[in-house]
Amino acid sequence: MATGPVWTADRCPPPPLVRAGELCLPPGAEPQAARHVLGDVLVVAPQVTPEHRARALALLLAPAHGVVVRASAAWLWTGDPSLRPARVDLAPAPSAPPVPGPRPSPDRALPVRRARWWAGAAWTVVGGTAVTTPTTTAAECSRLLPVGPARRCVEALTLSASVDLEEVAHLLRAATPAGSPAPPGTADALALLASLGAAA
């Protein structure tokens, strides 16, 4: 899978990441052992982890302040191929670190879709990249995405990231102050969660 000219060490991504078309493998690794992550980034590992996906994103994004959110965050946590981003959802958040890594060449850089930051969101750092927590990601996806993509995100997060639907429903309800109208999409999100097994 990874074939072509060998990169010098200073051009190689940190192991175990590699680039397709340019051989940059750890010592003793076979090219066919490389697994696709995102864009032209591969990983030489028994399985692709959230940290690998976070580090791949960092290689494909121009440095920017923000947190990976919504379907992009769901892909980072789960690796679900149907969620693999063509554009990365990135939201500004208080004190979020910049996305690490070198500035990619224009033909390799992934475009960014700017998203509004949700005040109830929680985030963490994975592989040097800020990303909403799995529970927050499920809440955001269920509230803000169309029903089909929202369902795919939430199902993937419950299967791969052990997200508890009851916790997601609680987070959505807690984001509405007493006596205030629920934010747009909350009722639909709770209905989706109920259809997947959470009490609304």
Contacts in CASP RR format, 6 or more apart in sequence:
PFRMAT RR
TARGET T0000
AUTHOR 0000-0000-0000
METHOD contacts of the structure
MODEL  1
MATGPVWTADRCPPPPLVRAGELCLPPGAEPQAARHVLGDVLVVAPQVTP
EHRARALALLLAPAHGVVVRASAAWLWTGDPSLRPARVDLAPAPSAPPVP
GPRPSPDRALPVRRARWWAGAAWTVVGGTAVTTPTTTAAECSRLLPVGPA
RRCVEALTLSASVDLEEVAHLLRAATPAGSPAPPGTADALALLASLGAAA
1 20 0 8 1.000
1 31 0 8 1.000
1 32 0 8 1.000
1 34 0 8 1.000
1 36 0 8 1.000
1 42 0 8 1.000
2 18 0 8 1.000
2 19 0 8 1.000
2 20 0 8 1.000
2 21 0 8 1.000
2 22 0 8 1.000
2 23 0 8 1.000
2 24 0 8 1.000
2 25 0 8 1.000
2 31 0 8 1.000
2 34 0 8 1.000
2 42 0 8 1.000
3 21 0 8 1.000
3 23 0 8 1.000
3 31 0 8 1.000
4 21 0 8 1.000
4 22 0 8 1.000
4 23 0 8 1.000
5 22 0 8 1.000
5 23 0 8 1.000
6 22 0 8 1.000
6 23 0 8 1.000
6 24 0 8 1.000
7 19 0 8 1.000
7 22 0 8 1.000
7 23 0 8 1.000
7 24 0 8 1.000
11 24 0 8 1.000
12 18 0 8 1.000
12 24 0 8 1.000
13 19 0 8 1.000
13 24 0 8 1.000
13 41 0 8 1.000
13 55 0 8 1.000
13 59 0 8 1.000
14 55 0 8 1.000
15 26 0 8 1.000
15 44 0 8 1.000
16 26 0 8 1.000
16 29 0 8 1.000
16 43 0 8 1.000
16 44 0 8 1.000
16 45 0 8 1.000
16 52 0 8 1.000
17 37 0 8 1.000
17 41 0 8 1.000
17 42 0 8 1.000
17 43 0 8 1.000
17 52 0 8 1.000
17 55 0 8 1.000
17 56 0 8 1.000
17 59 0 8 1.000
18 24 0 8 1.000
18 25 0 8 1.000
18 34 0 8 1.000
18 41 0 8 1.000
18 42 0 8 1.000
18 43 0 8 1.000
18 44 0 8 1.000
19 40 0 8 1.000
19 41 0 8 1.000
19 42 0 8 1.000
20 34 0 8 1.000
20 36 0 8 1.000
20 39 0 8 1.000
20 40 0 8 1.000
20 41 0 8 1.000
20 42 0 8 1.000
21 40 0 8 1.000
23 31 0 8 1.000
25 31 0 8 1.000
25 34 0 8 1.000
25 44 0 8 1.000
26 44 0 8 1.000
29 44 0 8 1.000
33 44 0 8 1.000
34 42 0 8 1.000
34 43 0 8 1.000
34 44 0 8 1.000
35 42 0 8 1.000
35 43 0 8 1.000
35 44 0 8 1.000
35 45 0 8 1.000
35 47 0 8 1.000
35 48 0 8 1.000
36 42 0 8 1.000
37 43 0 8 1.000
37 48 0 8 1.000
37 52 0 8 1.000
37 53 0 8 1.000
37 56 0 8 1.000
38 53 0 8 1.000
38 56 0 8 1.000
38 57 0 8 1.000
38 60 0 8 1.000
38 84 0 8 1.000
38 85 0 8 1.000
38 110 0 8 1.000
39 56 0 8 1.000
39 60 0 8 1.000
39 108 0 8 1.000
39 110 0 8 1.000
40 108 0 8 1.000
41 56 0 8 1.000
41 59 0 8 1.000
41 60 0 8 1.000
43 52 0 8 1.000
43 56 0 8 1.000
45 52 0 8 1.000
48 79 0 8 1.000
50 76 0 8 1.000
50 77 0 8 1.000
50 79 0 8 1.000
50 126 0 8 1.000
51 126 0 8 1.000
51 127 0 8 1.000
53 75 0 8 1.000
53 76 0 8 1.000
53 79 0 8 1.000
54 68 0 8 1.000
54 76 0 8 1.000
54 126 0 8 1.000
54 127 0 8 1.000
54 128 0 8 1.000
54 129 0 8 1.000
54 131 0 8 1.000
55 127 0 8 1.000
55 128 0 8 1.000
55 129 0 8 1.000
57 68 0 8 1.000
57 72 0 8 1.000
57 76 0 8 1.000
57 88 0 8 1.000
57 99 0 8 1.000
57 110 0 8 1.000
57 129 0 8 1.000
58 99 0 8 1.000
58 100 0 8 1.000
58 101 0 8 1.000
58 127 0 8 1.000
58 128 0 8 1.000
58 129 0 8 1.000
59 101 0 8 1.000
59 102 0 8 1.000
59 104 0 8 1.000
60 104 0 8 1.000
60 108 0 8 1.000
60 109 0 8 1.000
60 110 0 8 1.000
61 88 0 8 1.000
61 90 0 8 1.000
61 99 0 8 1.000
61 104 0 8 1.000
61 109 0 8 1.000
61 110 0 8 1.000
61 112 0 8 1.000
62 99 0 8 1.000
62 103 0 8 1.000
62 104 0 8 1.000
62 109 0 8 1.000
62 112 0 8 1.000
63 98 0 8 1.000
63 99 0 8 1.000
63 100 0 8 1.000
63 101 0 8 1.000
63 103 0 8 1.000
64 90 0 8 1.000
64 98 0 8 1.000
64 99 0 8 1.000
64 112 0 8 1.000
65 92 0 8 1.000
65 96 0 8 1.000
65 97 0 8 1.000
65 98 0 8 1.000
65 99 0 8 1.000
66 90 0 8 1.000
66 91 0 8 1.000
66 92 0 8 1.000
66 93 0 8 1.000
66 96 0 8 1.000
66 98 0 8 1.000
66 99 0 8 1.000
66 130 0 8 1.000
67 90 0 8 1.000
67 91 0 8 1.000
67 92 0 8 1.000
67 93 0 8 1.000
67 96 0 8 1.000
67 117 0 8 1.000
67 121 0 8 1.000
67 123 0 8 1.000
67 130 0 8 1.000
67 131 0 8 1.000
67 132 0 8 1.000
68 76 0 8 1.000
68 88 0 8 1.000
68 89 0 8 1.000
68 90 0 8 1.000
68 129 0 8 1.000
68 130 0 8 1.000
68 131 0 8 1.000
68 132 0 8 1.000
69 89 0 8 1.000
69 90 0 8 1.000
69 91 0 8 1.000
69 115 0 8 1.000
69 118 0 8 1.000
69 121 0 8 1.000
69 131 0 8 1.000
69 132 0 8 1.000
69 137 0 8 1.000
69 140 0 8 1.000
70 89 0 8 1.000
70 115 0 8 1.000
70 132 0 8 1.000
70 137 0 8 1.000
70 140 0 8 1.000
70 141 0 8 1.000
70 144 0 8 1.000
70 145 0 8 1.000
70 153 0 8 1.000
71 83 0 8 1.000
71 85 0 8 1.000
71 89 0 8 1.000
71 141 0 8 1.000
71 145 0 8 1.000
71 149 0 8 1.000
71 153 0 8 1.000
72 83 0 8 1.000
72 85 0 8 1.000
72 87 0 8 1.000
72 88 0 8 1.000
72 89 0 8 1.000
72 90 0 8 1.000
73 89 0 8 1.000
73 131 0 8 1.000
73 132 0 8 1.000
73 137 0 8 1.000
73 140 0 8 1.000
74 80 0 8 1.000
74 83 0 8 1.000
74 137 0 8 1.000
74 138 0 8 1.000
74 141 0 8 1.000
74 153 0 8 1.000
74 156 0 8 1.000
74 157 0 8 1.000
75 83 0 8 1.000
75 84 0 8 1.000
75 85 0 8 1.000
76 126 0 8 1.000
76 129 0 8 1.000
76 131 0 8 1.000
77 131 0 8 1.000
77 134 0 8 1.000
77 137 0 8 1.000
77 157 0 8 1.000
77 160 0 8 1.000
77 161 0 8 1.000
78 156 0 8 1.000
78 157 0 8 1.000
78 159 0 8 1.000
78 160 0 8 1.000
78 161 0 8 1.000
79 156 0 8 1.000
79 160 0 8 1.000
80 152 0 8 1.000
80 156 0 8 1.000
80 160 0 8 1.000
82 152 0 8 1.000
82 156 0 8 1.000
83 152 0 8 1.000
83 153 0 8 1.000
83 156 0 8 1.000
85 110 0 8 1.000
86 110 0 8 1.000
86 111 0 8 1.000
87 110 0 8 1.000
87 111 0 8 1.000
87 112 0 8 1.000
87 113 0 8 1.000
88 110 0 8 1.000
88 111 0 8 1.000
88 112 0 8 1.000
88 113 0 8 1.000
89 113 0 8 1.000
89 115 0 8 1.000
90 99 0 8 1.000
90 112 0 8 1.000
90 113 0 8 1.000
90 114 0 8 1.000
90 115 0 8 1.000
91 114 0 8 1.000
91 115 0 8 1.000
91 116 0 8 1.000
91 117 0 8 1.000
91 118 0 8 1.000
91 121 0 8 1.000
92 114 0 8 1.000
92 117 0 8 1.000
93 117 0 8 1.000
93 121 0 8 1.000
93 123 0 8 1.000
93 130 0 8 1.000
96 123 0 8 1.000
96 130 0 8 1.000
97 125 0 8 1.000
97 128 0 8 1.000
97 130 0 8 1.000
99 129 0 8 1.000
99 130 0 8 1.000
100 128 0 8 1.000
100 129 0 8 1.000
103 109 0 8 1.000
104 110 0 8 1.000
118 136 0 8 1.000
118 140 0 8 1.000
118 175 0 8 1.000
119 175 0 8 1.000
120 136 0 8 1.000
120 171 0 8 1.000
120 175 0 8 1.000
121 132 0 8 1.000
121 136 0 8 1.000
121 140 0 8 1.000
122 132 0 8 1.000
122 133 0 8 1.000
122 135 0 8 1.000
122 136 0 8 1.000
123 130 0 8 1.000
123 131 0 8 1.000
123 132 0 8 1.000
123 133 0 8 1.000
123 136 0 8 1.000
124 130 0 8 1.000
124 131 0 8 1.000
124 133 0 8 1.000
125 131 0 8 1.000
131 137 0 8 1.000
132 140 0 8 1.000
134 157 0 8 1.000
134 161 0 8 1.000
134 162 0 8 1.000
134 163 0 8 1.000
135 163 0 8 1.000
135 164 0 8 1.000
135 167 0 8 1.000
135 168 0 8 1.000
135 171 0 8 1.000
136 171 0 8 1.000
137 153 0 8 1.000
137 157 0 8 1.000
137 163 0 8 1.000
138 153 0 8 1.000
138 154 0 8 1.000
138 157 0 8 1.000
138 158 0 8 1.000
138 163 0 8 1.000
138 165 0 8 1.000
138 168 0 8 1.000
139 168 0 8 1.000
139 171 0 8 1.000
139 172 0 8 1.000
139 175 0 8 1.000
139 189 0 8 1.000
141 149 0 8 1.000
141 150 0 8 1.000
141 153 0 8 1.000
141 154 0 8 1.000
141 157 0 8 1.000
142 150 0 8 1.000
142 153 0 8 1.000
142 154 0 8 1.000
142 168 0 8 1.000
142 172 0 8 1.000
142 188 0 8 1.000
142 189 0 8 1.000
142 192 0 8 1.000
142 193 0 8 1.000
143 150 0 8 1.000
143 172 0 8 1.000
143 183 0 8 1.000
143 184 0 8 1.000
143 185 0 8 1.000
143 186 0 8 1.000
143 188 0 8 1.000
143 189 0 8 1.000
144 150 0 8 1.000
144 185 0 8 1.000
145 153 0 8 1.000
147 188 0 8 1.000
147 192 0 8 1.000
150 189 0 8 1.000
150 192 0 8 1.000
151 192 0 8 1.000
151 196 0 8 1.000
154 163 0 8 1.000
154 165 0 8 1.000
154 168 0 8 1.000
154 192 0 8 1.000
154 193 0 8 1.000
154 196 0 8 1.000
155 196 0 8 1.000
157 163 0 8 1.000
158 164 0 8 1.000
158 165 0 8 1.000
158 196 0 8 1.000
165 193 0 8 1.000
165 196 0 8 1.000
165 197 0 8 1.000
165 198 0 8 1.000
166 198 0 8 1.000
166 199 0 8 1.000
168 193 0 8 1.000
168 198 0 8 1.000
169 190 0 8 1.000
169 193 0 8 1.000
169 194 0 8 1.000
169 198 0 8 1.000
169 199 0 8 1.000
169 200 0 8 1.000
172 186 0 8 1.000
172 189 0 8 1.000
172 190 0 8 1.000
172 193 0 8 1.000
173 186 0 8 1.000
173 190 0 8 1.000
175 183 0 8 1.000
175 186 0 8 1.000
176 182 0 8 1.000
176 183 0 8 1.000
176 186 0 8 1.000
190 200 0 8 1.000
191 200 0 8 1.000
193 200 0 8 1.000
194 200 0 8 1.000
END
